Amino acid sequence: MDTVYLDGALVKADEARISPLDRGFLFADGIYEVIPVYGGTPFRLTDHLARLERSLAAVEIDNPRDREQWQALFDELIRLNGGGNQALYLQITRGAAKGRDHGFPSAPLEPTVFVMSLPVSVPAADTPDSATGVAAVTRDDIRWSRCDIKSVSLLPNILLRQQALEAGASEAILVRDGFVTEGSASNVFVVSEDGIATPPRSHAILGGITRDLVLELCHEHGLPAAEREVPESELRRAREIWLTSSTKEVVPVVTLNGAPVGEGRPGDQWKQLARHYVDFKRHLCGLD
Ligand SMILES: Cc1ncc(COP(=O)(O)O)c(C=O)c1O
């Protein structure tokens, strides 16, 4: 896992160097993507590249590669890092300018492009019958109002995740004005007497690729799921809560703020969905 890509070169991770004047370092002026890889194949790559394009456009950084070039680069890096299951982390910053001015430099900069491979653990959805689930806590959503941009400016998310860890939980589920937004690094699904629901796409959440896939799978397999506002009261009385993200897939939450969710173990709807998720993944990546 130690060959990385930086600005045109494939190098060992501990040899990669960026300038301290890079605007990613000085201002968190950049965006990122995390793409899961199964059996050597990037998963839902088109969706990740489309979101990358949206994030870049939103922060006015020109996309430094076209889709074929990204795919070729990823394939090479996956191969150099041993294939199999891994996750690619891609970061693009506005580049390094002279000095430190908040405004964009007048002379166009060369964006800094960094890609590394990260190891992944076996997600809970792979083994639904032995999954134990995780604990979550609720926290006020203290982030900005463009959470749809996958920005590297993650300090609020980091502080919220750390609060969850210090409370003995894995994730902080965020609430803004009485409604659930998402997790500090995940989207949220709630199963209640009103059905399966996840907050709608808006500037208040990141449009998760896993979230979209879970919605697709729910519809395909007759688990009716709605994209609608989820009041905090519905979260608190939920029978099931799921967290979704590219590296963790679909994770059942079994306690919220120390109280059991439903029966305090992964729910039946989650188990059904987890099986569909694994089947879909195996089929798409030729792992059958
Ligand atoms: C804030 C936030 N929301 C949602 C997600 C899930 O997105 P995806 O399923 O595309 O990984 C992430 C992933 O890191 C995230 O950081």
PDBQT file of the ligand as one rigid body, heavy atoms in Angstrom, charges set to zero:
ROOT
HETATM    1  C1  LIG A 301     -19.751  13.739   5.585  1.00  0.00    +0.000 C 
HETATM    2  C2  LIG A 301     -19.912  12.498   4.778  1.00  0.00    +0.000 A 
HETATM    3  N1  LIG A 301     -21.148  12.104   4.422  1.00  0.00    +0.000 NA
HETATM    4  C3  LIG A 301     -21.352  10.970   3.725  1.00  0.00    +0.000 A 
HETATM    5  C4  LIG A 301     -20.292  10.154   3.366  1.00  0.00    +0.000 A 
HETATM    6  C5  LIG A 301     -20.553   8.882   2.586  1.00  0.00    +0.000 C 
HETATM    7  O1  LIG A 301     -20.238   9.076   1.226  1.00  0.00    +0.000 OA
HETATM    8  P1  LIG A 301     -19.830   7.840   0.295  1.00  0.00    +0.000 P 
HETATM    9  O2  LIG A 301     -20.906   6.831   0.418  1.00  0.00    +0.000 OA
HETATM   10  O3  LIG A 301     -19.764   8.439  -1.064  1.00  0.00    +0.000 OA
HETATM   11  O4  LIG A 301     -18.512   7.343   0.794  1.00  0.00    +0.000 OA
HETATM   12  C6  LIG A 301     -18.995  10.522   3.694  1.00  0.00    +0.000 A 
HETATM   13  C7  LIG A 301     -17.866   9.680   3.293  1.00  0.00    +0.000 C 
HETATM   14  O5  LIG A 301     -16.759   9.880   3.684  1.00  0.00    +0.000 OA
HETATM   15  C8  LIG A 301     -18.800  11.726   4.416  1.00  0.00    +0.000 A 
HETATM   16  O6  LIG A 301     -17.568  12.128   4.763  1.00  0.00    +0.000 OA
ENDROOT
TORSDOF 0
